[in-house]
Amino acid sequence: MTVSPDDPRNAYEQVADDLRQKIASGALKAGQRLDGNAKMAERYGVAAMTIRHALDILRKEGLIVSQQGRGTFVASDTESAESAEQADQMISELGEIKTALNLINSRLDRLEERVRERP
């Protein structure tokens, strides 16, 4: 597949969508090593930076994992589940942080009111 200039999506989105579809269909299997960025860039007819951007998207989605010095691989179901679990945990922790910040802001507002009320 080469990137189409007539497609309204950005080139990196086209690449990410194509790789996502190949992973979903099983054409790229869990644990399979992806080609290097230069080879993929040549195959898709785009710059290596475009490939990096597409891979960043798939990495954030938990579909691929990169290992320093080894390459980029299709994530296993376990890795995807762990990524989803980590995301859920982070969302929960962010909710707790938001609640704590709201409490702190409320206390600060009350303190400011008391300071303004003093003669």
N, C-alpha and C positions, 0 to 999 in steps of 0.2 A: 504494500500500500504506500502510495506517495501522498504527501499533503497536497490538498487542492486549494489553489488560490481563490477559487470561486466559492468555497465553503465559508459561510459567515463566521464560523468559529475560528479562534486563533490557532496557529499551527501547533502549539504545545497542547491545546485542548484536543485537537484531532489525533495527535499521537497518543495522548493519555486515554482517549476514548477507544482507540484501536487496541491498545495493550489491555485495557480493562475488559474489552469484549473477548480477547483471546484468552485471558485468565478465566473469565466466566464460562466460556465454552469448553475449556479444558485443553485448548490448543497449546497453552502454556500451563504446565502442571506445577503443583506445589513442590517447592524445593528446586525447581529448574532454574539454572543460571541464565540470566538475560545476556544478550550480546553487549559488548562494550558500547559506550556512548558514540565513539567515532563510527563504528560499524552501523549502529542504528541510525545515526545522522545521515549516513550515505544512503541507507535503504529508504528512509522517509524523505530524503531530499531536503533536509533542513540543517541548520547549524547545531553543533554539539550543545550549545546553551539551551536551545529549544528542547532537546532531549532531556537535559538536566531538569528543566522546569517541569516537563511532563512527569518525570520520575519522582520529583518532589511531591507532586500531587498524589501519585499512587502510593508513595511512602506514607504520607499523612493519612490516607484512607486505610492503611494497614494491608494493602494488597501486595506490597513488595517490601523486602528488607535488604539493607546494604551491610556488608561486612568489610571492614577496613582491610585492604590488601587481597580480598577474595573476590569481590564483585557484588552484583545485585541479583537477588533471587526472588522468585515468586514465594510469597509467604505461605506457610502451611496453615491449615485451618486452626491449629492450636495458636499460632502466632497472631492470626486475625482475631481470634477470641480473646487472647490476652490483650491485644491492642484495644479492643472494644471495652474490655473490663477496666483497663487503665483509664480510658476516656471517661467511663461512667464514674470512676473513683475521683477523677479530677473535677468533673462537673459537680459532684457532691461536695468536695472540698471547697470549690469556688463559691458554692451556695453558702457554706458555713462562713467563709471569709466575708462575703457580702453582708450576711446577718450581723457579724461582729462589727463591721465598718458602720453599718446603719446605727447600731447601738452607740458606738463611739461618737458618731456625728450628733446623735440625739443628746448625749451627755454634754458635748461641747456647746451645742445650742443653748442648753439650760444654763451652763456656766456663763456664757456670754450675756444672757439675759440678766442674770444676777449681778454681773459686773456693771451693766448699764443702769440697773436700778439703784445702785449705791450712789449716795450724794457726793 
